Amino acid sequence: MTIITARIYDDDQPTGFRILIDRIWPRGIKKTDAKLDLWDKEIAPSTELRKWFGHDPERFSEFKTRFEQELTESGAVTKLAQQIQDDQPENVVLLYAAKDREHNNAVVLLPLLQQALK
């Protein structure tokens, strides 16, 4: 199984088990056009953490620490990993809306999910 991240606004959308990992629906995207298999709000940063981070690259290190803590405490990664194992897709696509491809929740989630699926 391959797990990748992709920006939901990209024209060239990867195929696979598509999971939106944002708490808020991305602006300008129709739900029918998103072709999602799952919208998992529990795997997204809390509203408070998202607002605090504000996609500021200088805050990313602290955001990563806080988001990992939220995910650990909620058990959301384990739950998502179990769902993925139950469905047994060939590819998993973690979709996010952030413009910054290096400083976002998908960057934090990807290695945690990969570890949970081992």
WOUR-V690964 format. One record per helix or strand. SS is the DSSP state (H for helix, E for strand). FROM is the first residue (numbers start at 1). TO is the last residue. If there is no record, write none. Layout:
SS & FROM & TO
SS & FROM & TO
//
This chain:
E & 2 & 7
E & 17 & 20
H & 31 & 34
E & 38 & 39
H & 41 & 43
H & 47 & 53
H & 57 & 74
H & 76 & 87
E & 91 & 96
H & 105 & 116
//
